[in-house]
Amino acid sequence: MTDLIDTVLLFGGRSAEHEVSILSARSVTAAAPERIVVTPICIARDGRFVGPKRSARILAGGESSAQGDDDFSFEAWSRATRPDVVFPVIHGTNGEDGTLQGYLEILGLPYVGSGVMASAAGMDKGQMKYAFIAAKLPIVDHVQIQERDWLHERASILRAVNNALRLPYFVKPANGGSSVGVTKVKGEGDLAAAIETALRFDEKVLVERGIDAREIEVSVLGNDKPETSVPSTTTTTSTSTTRRSWSSPPNCRRRRSRRSAVWPWPPSRPSARQASPASTSSSSAAPAGSS
């Protein structure tokens, strides 16, 4: 008989993608096989944790997630229950940027996904582009804008962007996802407003040249012997989007820069060090949805 896996499903969070996280948590719950015992734990919009029973009601859509529970401590609860693994589905800042991953490592809890360094580098699109440039990977033409510069040199920045890039532009927060704060700019007169919109979500903004693109998605699971999914591709033009799957090509497996804390099953827990991801010197694949 296969042992049941006690899994904490962390969702919600303080970012602008709070509602997206709830939808993702519902999808994960619905797709979980029988051997996965899911305990939902919500992080409310105010940053406080919510206990399991109320979190289940939030997940079902029966209660607000605006405020956390005054009398619930996730640290004390996790020490008492000792779950096998934590599955974070908190999107955006304080969820995918390494902060939550570091918190779970401090608690000595195994968790799904990339570790602190890979999460931080993957979340900050500006830093991720520097890493790609260092690896001599081609990237789209772009300009990075800091909020402090925008406040004092707006006219110079607008001229620099218009001189460096061709329309259309995509303007986005450097730290964010799910298209929150992203604007497609088709005319130079709309650039300033798009930058202002992105600055509502982050203090650093990327302006990228729009291109007809082919997006390739590959999931990677594993530590020392990672496994990959069958790649799929989405081709986007100004008029249509086409999606198809490929057969798995040879030598498509790539090592990750951080090791997942939960593969192979069951996750070991002799010490906080062994329960946490460990650094390697290998390069990592770009996170899905990043650009």
Secondary structure, 3 states (H helix, E strand, C coil): CCCCEEEEEEEECCCCCHHHHHHHHHHHHHHCCCCEEEEEEEECCCCCEECHHHHHHHHCCCCCCCCCCCCCCHHHHHHHHCCCEEEECCCCCCCCCCHHHHHHHHHCCCECCCCHHHHHHHHEHHHHHHHHHHCCCCCCCEEEEEHHHHHHCHHHHHHHHHHHCCCCEEEEECECCCCCCCEEECCHHHHHHHHHHHHCCCCEEEEEECCCEEEEECCEECCCCCEECCCEEEEECCCCEEEEECCCCCCCCCCCCECCCCCCCCCCCCCHHHHCCCECCCCCCCCCCCC
